[in-house]
Every structure is written in C-alpha cells, then in structure tokens.
C-alpha cells in the first residue's frame, strides 16, 4: 500500500502510486534493480499544481506495496534543468542506474535538453541518492530540422546497440519521434526521424490534430515478432494516447525506422495520459497518469492532484491489436474472501475493489446510484460487440465532458478496478477505459447486475499479507 493512503479525502486512491500530498503527473523511468521495481514520476512537492517539477520516487518488491523515497531529481539553480526535471527514463549503464531526462532551463521555449543523473550508490537496492551531470548530452534538436517541441527521451536496445527516442513537433504542425544512437550514453548521435505524422498508417490511426508526440515508448512482444510504439498526442495541450504495432527496419547506414502496420487508441477513457513502459524479459509493464477531472478549488481543498494507474501487462494479439490485462500481482490486494460471488445478488461496494463480470448476453452492471436515482453503469452487449461506460450523472471538468464511452470488443468479460475516484475498466483483454469519478454526499455505491451475467465475483482491496 502507498503512503498516499494516509489522506482523509474519500476520493483519494489508497493503493495506487501517488505522493502523500501535492502534484503528480507523468510516470518516469520504471526500472527493476536488485529485486525491486522502481517508479519515478513528475512531482511538485510544494502544491497541487503543475509547476516546479521534480522527480518523485517509489519502489516495491511486489508491485502493490510501495515505499516512498526522497526526491530523486531536483532542479539545479543555474543548471540545464533549472526550470524543471521533466520526463525521461532510467537505464542500467554498465552497472550504474542512470536517469535520462528532459532538462528545462530558464530560457525554455518548448525545447528541452537531454540530461543524465547517476545513482551514487548502485549497490543500494533503494537507489535514494542521485547526482545530475552538469552538462546535457544533447542540448536541443538537430539544427537541420525545424523542431519546436523536443522532449521525453526513451532508451531501448535493438541489434545489440542502445538507441533513444525523443518526442517532437515541427513548425509545420507535423508530429514525430526522433531517433538517436546512444550506445555510449555520454555520446549521442542523431540518427534520423523514427516516424512522423505523415506516415499513412499513423495518419489513419491518430488523425491530424496532434502537433507533437510526447513521451514515446517502445516495447517488443514476447518472441520478438512485433514492436509497439506508444505516444501521447499533444495538440497544444495533452489530448489522448495511441499505439502503433509494426517492425523495426534497417535504414541508411546502420540506422532504424519504424514501419507500422496497425494501431489504435491506447486507452479509451478521458483521464489517462503519458504512459511509461518497462520492458522485462517475459513481459512489458505499463503505468499511466490519471489527472484530476474536478475543479481546481476542490483540488486545492483536497491538497493533492493526480495518481498513477495500476500496472498493466501489455502485448499484442495476432492481428496487431493491443492486448492489455492488469498485472497479476494486483491479486495480492484482494481480500481473503470475495464480497460477492453470484450474479443475482447485490452488495454495497467498498471504496476500493476488484470486480470481475462475465456475460453470455446483454448485461448491465450498476456501480453507483445518485440521490436522484441515476446510475453509473457498465453495459456488456456481446451480440453488438460493445461495452459502454455511462457515468453521465457524474460530471467531469474538461472539454471532453462525461458522455458515455463505447468500446468495440467481444464484450464477454470485464474487470473493473476502483480505488477512490480512479476507475479502470478492462474490456476482455483488448481495451481499457480510465476515468475519474468523484463520489458525492448522497451517492450510494451499490452493486446491481441484471441481464445475462454468467459469473460475478468481487473483492475488497486490502493491504497484502505476505506469507
């Protein structure tokens, strides 16, 4: 359980990663070291607003019980990160964990530099002490490209070499991902445009609204067949997330290009952005940022803003479509006995729970009832091949509103993870919907399942007990 559980706000998630107070946004640098998973994140330690960006840091031995550590990265007065230590990743550089991140100086005009910070005591499993290097390894985008957005390095390996992706946007409105050769982490060489928004597959999947691709991430599927490129679509503000499935192909003299064949929305909800991926030998894990969807005055009163999602295992199906399921370690949070085990029985829902529903026909799952009688529902319709989340009576801030969300999928099974105001809906193993839903006085969190459900099982989330 996270130390964030100490909050008295009933809408505060207790089991997902967030600092005990103030601001969190992008997850950064998920990293496994000496038997522990480390996760860093964008953090303002002084207020629940997006400024004064540091790197917060947690670690876990089981992916569900998170220990908070001191700040990992802090802006250096007069340094290349004076105006913020922004997004990046963490890699093992010859036995030394090394943060590769975006530094922003006081002259920031949308262009970051790429900075390094090294763990001072690599032998320490908690990695609590970091030293930033005084000089960036990349001071800005290539001069020959008219780049107006440049940030968020992500390092990966292919063909026995180390490479890095950097999110970019160009003056003509084209979004792109740039590629660097960084086999020597202290010596980076621009290796061309990895992919841009003019690619016909990318255009078909993402459209043309994004003027920049932020937080590029790349993972390879088990067996090494497909690569999946994940980007966050920036249209002047954070917008949505998407993925492309394809292959890495040789290009030029020793370079690489990404050749996509298909893709789609990474998450169908309105409160998910800037995911980070950890490539493990047998799987890839992903966390995303879920921002607040309530008024700033309420955020100020609560004293905290933002939360990271539960870890997800991501892969692709044979057709190239996303495969996504909750990390199996999350079952450690389930209470010893379920609170519901049959389709026909209702139950009061706890503040945090894990609910599985399977259906052979049209089935409605009601999770919350307002004082006026309106209901928050998940509708499974296997005949139509749709799952619909309807939370219309629980408004959210933002131009996207709170209209129903319809996901096309076989619709035979859903898994619903709720932790305070964070709702994560897993549709079969093909889609997710991440939304923030804030309970109000008078709301009744009560489960009711009607229709053709074949199985309903739900567990309250509780701190794990390890044997």
C-alpha positions as CSV (number, residue, x, y, z in Angstrom):
1,X,0.0,0.0,0.0
2,X,1.2,3.5,-0.8
3,X,1.9,6.1,1.9
4,X,-0.7,8.1,0.0
5,X,-3.3,6.1,1.8
6,X,-3.0,8.5,4.8
7,X,-5.2,11.0,3.0
8,X,-8.6,11.6,4.6
9,X,-10.2,12.5,1.3
10,X,-12.6,9.7,0.4
11,X,-11.8,10.2,-3.3
12,X,-8.1,9.7,-2.8
13,X,-6.8,6.4,-4.2
14,X,-5.2,4.3,-1.4
15,X,-3.5,1.5,-3.4
16,X,-2.1,3.2,-6.5
17,X,1.1,5.3,-6.7
18,X,0.8,8.9,-5.7
19,X,2.7,11.1,-3.3
20,X,1.2,11.8,0.1
21,X,0.3,15.3,-1.0
22,X,0.6,17.9,-3.8
23,X,1.1,17.2,-7.5
24,X,2.0,14.1,-9.6
25,X,1.9,13.7,-13.4
26,X,3.9,11.5,-15.8
27,X,5.3,8.2,-14.6
28,X,9.0,8.1,-15.4
29,X,11.7,5.5,-15.6
30,X,10.1,2.3,-14.4
31,X,13.1,0.2,-13.6
32,X,13.9,-3.1,-11.9
33,X,17.0,-3.2,-9.7
34,X,18.2,-5.8,-7.2
35,X,14.8,-7.4,-6.8
36,X,12.8,-4.2,-6.6
37,X,10.7,-2.3,-9.0
38,X,11.4,1.4,-9.0
39,X,9.0,4.0,-10.4
40,X,9.7,7.7,-10.7
41,X,7.2,10.5,-11.5
42,X,6.8,14.2,-12.2
43,X,6.2,15.9,-8.9
44,X,5.7,19.3,-7.5
45,X,6.4,18.8,-3.8
46,X,5.0,22.2,-2.8
47,X,1.5,22.5,-4.2
48,X,-1.2,20.5,-6.2
49,X,-0.4,22.4,-9.4
50,X,1.7,21.7,-12.4
51,X,4.9,23.7,-11.9
52,X,8.2,23.3,-10.0
53,X,8.8,19.8,-11.5
54,X,11.0,17.3,-9.6
55,X,11.2,13.5,-9.8
56,X,9.4,11.7,-7.1
57,X,10.4,8.1,-6.4
58,X,8.8,4.9,-5.0
59,X,9.9,1.3,-5.0
60,X,8.2,-2.0,-4.4
61,X,9.1,-5.7,-4.0
62,X,5.7,-6.9,-5.2
63,X,4.2,-4.1,-7.4
64,X,1.5,-3.4,-4.9
65,X,3.2,-2.3,-1.7
66,X,5.1,0.9,-2.5
67,X,7.7,2.6,-0.3
68,X,8.2,6.4,-0.8
69,X,11.8,7.6,-1.1
70,X,13.3,11.1,-1.0
71,X,13.1,13.2,-4.2
72,X,15.3,11.6,-6.8
73,X,15.9,14.7,-9.1
74,X,15.7,18.4,-8.1
75,X,16.2,21.4,-10.4
76,X,19.7,22.7,-10.2
77,X,20.0,26.5,-9.9
78,X,21.8,27.8,-12.9
79,X,21.8,24.4,-14.5
80,X,20.2,22.9,-17.6
81,X,17.3,21.7,-15.5
82,X,16.8,24.9,-13.5
83,X,13.2,25.2,-14.6
84,X,12.3,21.6,-14.1
85,X,13.4,17.9,-14.3
86,X,10.9,16.7,-16.9
87,X,10.1,13.3,-18.3
88,X,12.5,10.6,-19.2
89,X,13.6,7.0,-18.4
90,X,16.1,5.1,-16.3
91,X,18.6,2.6,-17.7
92,X,21.4,0.4,-16.5
93,X,24.6,1.9,-17.8
94,X,27.4,-0.6,-17.1
95,X,26.0,-1.4,-13.6
96,X,25.1,2.2,-12.7
97,X,21.4,3.1,-12.8
98,X,21.2,6.3,-14.8
99,X,18.3,8.7,-15.3
100,X,17.9,10.1,-18.8
101,X,15.6,13.0,-18.6
102,X,14.4,16.3,-20.1
103,X,16.0,19.4,-18.6
104,X,14.4,22.8,-19.0
105,X,16.3,26.0,-18.3
106,X,15.0,29.5,-17.7
107,X,15.1,30.3,-21.4
108,X,12.6,27.5,-22.1
109,X,10.8,27.9,-25.4
110,X,9.4,24.4,-25.8
111,X,12.8,22.8,-26.5
112,X,14.3,20.8,-23.7
113,X,17.8,19.3,-23.4
114,X,18.6,15.7,-22.6
115,X,20.3,15.4,-19.2
116,X,21.8,12.5,-17.2
117,X,21.8,11.7,-13.5
118,X,23.6,8.8,-12.0
119,X,22.8,6.7,-8.9
120,X,25.5,7.4,-6.3
121,X,25.2,4.0,-4.6
122,X,24.3,1.4,-7.2
123,X,24.8,-1.4,-4.6
124,X,21.8,0.1,-2.6
125,X,18.6,-1.5,-3.6
126,X,16.6,1.7,-2.7
127,X,18.5,4.0,-5.1
128,X,17.9,7.0,-2.9
129,X,20.8,9.2,-3.9
130,X,21.3,10.7,-7.4
131,X,23.8,13.1,-8.9
132,X,22.9,15.0,-12.0
133,X,25.7,15.6,-14.6
134,X,26.3,19.4,-15.1
135,X,26.3,19.3,-19.0
136,X,23.5,17.9,-21.2
137,X,24.3,15.1,-23.6
138,X,22.0,16.7,-26.1
139,X,21.4,20.5,-25.9
140,X,18.5,20.6,-28.3
141,X,17.1,19.2,-31.6
142,X,19.1,18.9,-34.8
143,X,19.7,22.2,-36.4
144,X,18.6,21.0,-39.8
145,X,15.0,20.2,-38.6
146,X,12.5,23.0,-37.8
147,X,11.6,21.5,-34.5
148,X,9.5,23.5,-32.0
149,X,8.8,20.7,-29.4
150,X,11.6,18.4,-28.2
151,X,11.4,16.3,-25.0
152,X,10.9,12.9,-23.2
153,X,13.8,10.6,-24.1
154,X,13.2,6.9,-24.0
155,X,16.1,4.4,-24.3
156,X,15.8,0.9,-25.8
157,X,18.0,-1.8,-27.2
158,X,18.0,-3.3,-30.7
159,X,20.5,-5.2,-32.7
160,X,23.0,-5.2,-29.9
161,X,23.0,-1.4,-29.6
162,X,21.4,1.2,-27.5
163,X,19.1,3.8,-29.1
164,X,16.9,6.6,-27.8
165,X,13.6,8.0,-29.0
166,X,12.7,11.7,-28.4
167,X,9.2,13.2,-28.8
168,X,9.0,16.1,-31.2
169,X,6.8,18.5,-33.1
170,X,7.7,20.6,-36.1
171,X,6.9,24.1,-37.1
172,X,4.6,23.0,-39.9
173,X,2.4,21.1,-37.4
174,X,3.8,17.6,-38.1
175,X,4.4,15.4,-35.0
176,X,7.3,13.0,-35.0
177,X,9.6,10.7,-33.0
178,X,13.3,11.3,-33.4
179,X,15.9,8.6,-33.1
180,X,19.4,8.9,-31.6
181,X,22.3,6.4,-31.4
182,X,23.4,6.4,-27.8
183,X,25.3,3.2,-27.4
184,X,27.7,5.3,-25.4
185,X,25.3,7.1,-23.1
186,X,27.6,10.1,-22.9
187,X,27.9,10.5,-26.7
188,X,24.6,10.8,-28.6
189,X,24.3,11.0,-32.4
190,X,21.1,12.0,-34.3
191,X,20.1,9.0,-36.4
192,X,17.0,10.5,-38.2
193,X,13.3,10.6,-37.9
194,X,12.0,7.3,-36.5
195,X,8.4,8.0,-37.6
196,X,6.3,11.1,-38.2
197,X,2.6,12.0,-38.6
198,X,2.8,11.9,-42.4
199,X,3.1,8.1,-42.3
200,X,-0.2,6.8,-43.8
201,X,-0.8,4.2,-41.0
202,X,-0.1,6.8,-38.3
203,X,-2.4,9.3,-40.1
204,X,-5.2,6.8,-40.3
205,X,-4.9,5.8,-36.6
206,X,-4.1,9.2,-35.0
207,X,-5.6,11.7,-37.4
208,X,-4.0,15.1,-37.9
209,X,-4.9,17.0,-34.8
210,X,-1.7,16.3,-32.8
211,X,1.1,18.8,-33.4
212,X,3.5,16.8,-31.2
213,X,4.0,13.3,-30.0
214,X,5.1,13.3,-26.3
215,X,6.5,10.5,-24.1
216,X,7.4,8.0,-26.9
217,X,7.7,4.4,-25.5
218,X,8.7,1.2,-27.3
219,X,8.3,-2.4,-26.3
220,X,8.9,-5.7,-28.1
221,X,6.4,-8.5,-27.8
222,X,7.5,-11.9,-26.3
223,X,9.3,-13.8,-29.1
224,X,10.4,-10.6,-30.7
225,X,7.9,-10.5,-33.5
226,X,6.2,-7.2,-33.2
227,X,7.3,-3.9,-31.8
228,X,4.8,-1.5,-30.3
229,X,5.3,2.3,-30.4
230,X,3.3,4.2,-27.8
231,X,2.9,8.0,-28.0
232,X,0.9,10.7,-26.2
233,X,-0.9,13.0,-28.6
234,X,-0.3,16.7,-27.8
235,X,-2.4,19.3,-29.6
236,X,-1.3,22.3,-27.7
237,X,-2.5,20.6,-24.5
238,X,-2.3,16.9,-23.5
239,X,-5.0,15.1,-25.6
240,X,-5.0,11.3,-25.7
241,X,-2.8,8.3,-26.2
242,X,-2.3,5.8,-29.0
243,X,-0.2,2.9,-30.2
244,X,1.2,1.5,-33.4
245,X,2.2,-2.1,-34.0
246,X,4.9,-2.8,-36.5
247,X,8.5,-3.7,-37.1
248,X,11.9,-2.0,-36.8
249,X,13.6,-1.9,-40.2
250,X,17.2,-1.0,-41.2
251,X,17.6,2.4,-42.7
252,X,20.5,4.1,-44.2
253,X,23.9,3.3,-42.8
254,X,23.2,1.4,-39.6
255,X,20.0,3.3,-38.8
256,X,16.5,2.3,-37.9
257,X,13.0,3.2,-38.9
258,X,9.6,2.1,-37.6
259,X,7.2,0.6,-40.1
260,X,3.7,0.4,-38.6
261,X,1.0,-2.0,-39.8
262,X,-1.9,-1.1,-37.5
263,X,-2.7,0.7,-34.3
264,X,-5.4,2.3,-32.2
265,X,-6.3,4.1,-29.0
266,X,-4.2,3.0,-26.1
267,X,-6.9,3.9,-23.5
268,X,-10.5,4.8,-24.4
269,X,-11.0,6.9,-21.2
270,X,-10.6,10.7,-20.8
271,X,-8.3,10.6,-17.8
272,X,-5.2,8.7,-19.0
273,X,-2.0,10.2,-20.4
274,X,1.8,9.9,-20.7
275,X,2.2,6.2,-20.0
276,X,5.6,4.7,-19.3
277,X,6.7,1.2,-20.2
278,X,9.1,-1.2,-18.5
279,X,10.4,-4.0,-20.8
280,X,11.0,-7.1,-18.8
281,X,12.4,-10.4,-20.2
282,X,9.0,-12.1,-20.4
283,X,6.5,-9.1,-20.5
284,X,6.1,-5.4,-20.7
285,X,4.5,-3.4,-17.9
286,X,2.8,0.0,-18.3
287,X,1.7,2.7,-15.9
288,X,-0.2,5.9,-16.9
289,X,-1.0,9.2,-15.3
290,X,-4.7,9.9,-14.4
291,X,-5.2,13.6,-14.0
292,X,-7.9,15.3,-11.9
293,X,-11.3,15.9,-13.5
294,X,-12.7,18.2,-10.9
295,X,-12.4,22.0,-10.2
296,X,-9.1,23.4,-9.1
297,X,-10.8,24.8,-6.0
298,X,-11.7,21.2,-5.0
299,X,-8.2,20.1,-5.7
300,X,-6.7,22.9,-3.6
301,X,-9.1,21.9,-0.7
302,X,-8.0,18.2,-1.0
303,X,-4.3,19.1,-1.2
304,X,-3.4,16.5,-3.8
305,X,-3.6,16.1,-7.6
306,X,-3.1,13.1,-9.9
307,X,-2.5,9.4,-9.5
308,X,-0.8,6.7,-11.5
309,X,-2.8,3.8,-12.7
310,X,-2.5,0.2,-11.7
311,X,0.3,-1.6,-13.6
312,X,-0.8,-3.2,-16.8
313,X,0.7,-6.0,-18.8
314,X,0.7,-5.0,-22.5
315,X,1.2,-7.2,-25.6
316,X,-0.5,-7.6,-28.9
317,X,-2.9,-10.1,-30.5
318,X,-2.1,-11.8,-33.7
319,X,-3.9,-9.1,-35.7
320,X,-1.7,-6.5,-34.2
321,X,-4.4,-5.1,-31.8
322,X,-3.5,-4.2,-28.3
323,X,-3.6,-6.9,-25.6
324,X,-3.8,-5.4,-22.1
325,X,-4.6,-7.0,-18.7
326,X,-4.0,-6.0,-15.1
327,X,-0.6,-7.2,-13.7
328,X,-1.2,-10.5,-11.9
329,X,0.5,-9.1,-8.8
330,X,-2.6,-7.0,-8.2
331,X,-4.4,-10.0,-7.0
332,X,-2.3,-9.7,-3.8
333,X,-4.6,-6.8,-2.9
334,X,-7.7,-8.9,-2.9
335,X,-9.3,-9.7,0.5
336,X,-9.3,-13.3,1.6
337,X,-13.0,-13.8,0.8
338,X,-15.0,-12.1,-2.0
339,X,-17.9,-9.8,-1.1
340,X,-20.0,-11.1,-4.0
341,X,-19.9,-14.4,-5.7
342,X,-23.2,-14.7,-7.6
343,X,-24.8,-12.7,-10.4
344,X,-28.2,-12.3,-8.8
345,X,-27.0,-10.8,-5.5
346,X,-26.4,-7.1,-4.9
347,X,-23.8,-5.7,-2.5
348,X,-22.6,-2.5,-1.0
349,X,-19.3,-1.6,-2.7
350,X,-16.2,-0.6,-0.7
351,X,-14.1,2.4,-1.5
352,X,-11.6,0.2,-3.3
353,X,-12.5,-3.1,-5.1
354,X,-11.7,-5.5,-7.9
355,X,-14.7,-6.8,-9.7
356,X,-15.0,-9.5,-12.5
357,X,-18.1,-9.9,-14.6
358,X,-18.6,-12.4,-17.4
359,X,-21.7,-12.4,-19.7
360,X,-23.4,-14.5,-22.3
361,X,-25.8,-11.8,-23.4
362,X,-26.7,-8.2,-22.7
363,X,-25.8,-7.4,-19.1
364,X,-25.9,-4.2,-17.0
365,X,-23.5,-3.7,-14.1
366,X,-24.6,-0.7,-11.9
367,X,-21.8,0.6,-9.6
368,X,-23.1,3.8,-8.1
369,X,-26.5,5.4,-7.6
370,X,-27.1,9.1,-7.1
371,X,-29.6,10.7,-4.7
372,X,-31.9,11.4,-7.8
373,X,-31.8,7.7,-8.8
374,X,-29.3,8.0,-11.7
375,X,-26.9,5.1,-12.0
376,X,-23.3,4.7,-13.2
377,X,-23.3,1.6,-15.3
378,X,-21.2,-0.7,-17.4
379,X,-23.2,-2.4,-20.2
380,X,-21.9,-5.5,-21.8
381,X,-23.5,-6.4,-25.1
382,X,-21.9,-9.5,-26.7
383,X,-24.4,-9.5,-29.6
384,X,-23.5,-6.0,-30.6
385,X,-19.8,-6.4,-29.7
386,X,-19.8,-3.3,-27.4
387,X,-19.1,-2.4,-23.8
388,X,-20.5,1.0,-22.7
389,X,-19.5,3.0,-19.7
390,X,-22.2,5.5,-18.8
391,X,-21.3,8.0,-16.0
392,X,-23.3,10.9,-17.3
393,X,-24.8,12.0,-13.9
394,X,-21.2,12.3,-12.5
395,X,-19.8,15.3,-14.4
396,X,-16.1,15.9,-15.0
397,X,-14.3,19.0,-15.9
398,X,-12.6,19.4,-19.3
399,X,-13.9,19.9,-22.9
400,X,-14.5,16.2,-23.4
401,X,-17.4,16.2,-20.9
402,X,-18.9,13.0,-19.5
403,X,-20.8,11.4,-22.3
404,X,-21.0,7.6,-22.5
405,X,-17.9,5.8,-23.8
406,X,-18.5,2.9,-26.2
407,X,-15.7,0.3,-26.8
408,X,-15.9,-2.3,-29.5
409,X,-14.8,-5.7,-28.2
410,X,-16.3,-9.2,-27.9
411,X,-17.8,-7.9,-24.6
412,X,-17.8,-11.3,-22.9
413,X,-15.9,-10.2,-19.8
414,X,-14.9,-7.0,-17.9
415,X,-12.7,-6.4,-14.9
416,X,-13.3,-3.2,-13.0
417,X,-10.7,-1.8,-10.7
418,X,-11.9,1.1,-8.5
419,X,-9.7,2.9,-5.9
420,X,-11.3,6.0,-4.6
421,X,-12.0,8.2,-7.6
422,X,-9.9,6.2,-10.0
423,X,-11.9,3.8,-12.2
424,X,-10.1,1.4,-14.6
425,X,-12.2,-0.7,-16.8
426,X,-10.6,-3.7,-18.6
427,X,-12.7,-4.9,-21.5
428,X,-11.9,-8.5,-22.3
429,X,-8.1,-8.3,-22.9
430,X,-8.4,-5.8,-25.7
431,X,-9.1,-2.3,-24.3
432,X,-9.1,-0.2,-21.2
433,X,-11.1,2.8,-20.1
434,X,-9.6,5.1,-17.4
435,X,-11.9,7.7,-15.8
436,X,-12.1,9.7,-12.6
437,X,-15.4,9.5,-10.8
438,X,-15.9,11.5,-7.6
439,X,-18.5,10.3,-5.1
440,X,-20.8,13.0,-3.6
441,X,-22.7,13.0,-0.4
442,X,-25.8,11.1,-1.0
443,X,-24.3,8.7,-3.6
444,X,-24.8,5.0,-2.8
445,X,-22.0,2.7,-4.0
446,X,-24.1,-0.4,-4.6
447,X,-23.6,-3.3,-7.0
448,X,-26.5,-4.5,-9.1
449,X,-26.1,-6.9,-12.0
450,X,-29.0,-7.5,-14.3
451,X,-29.3,-9.5,-17.6
452,X,-27.3,-12.4,-18.7
453,X,-24.3,-12.5,-16.4
454,X,-22.8,-15.9,-16.0
455,X,-20.3,-15.0,-13.2
456,X,-19.8,-12.1,-10.9
457,X,-17.0,-12.0,-8.3
458,X,-15.7,-9.0,-6.4
459,X,-13.1,-8.5,-3.7
460,X,-12.4,-5.5,-1.5
461,X,-8.9,-4.2,-1.8
462,X,-6.9,-4.6,1.4
463,X,-3.2,-4.3,2.3
464,X,-1.5,-7.6,1.3
465,X,-0.3,-10.1,3.9
466,X,2.8,-11.9,2.7
467,X,3.4,-15.5,4.0
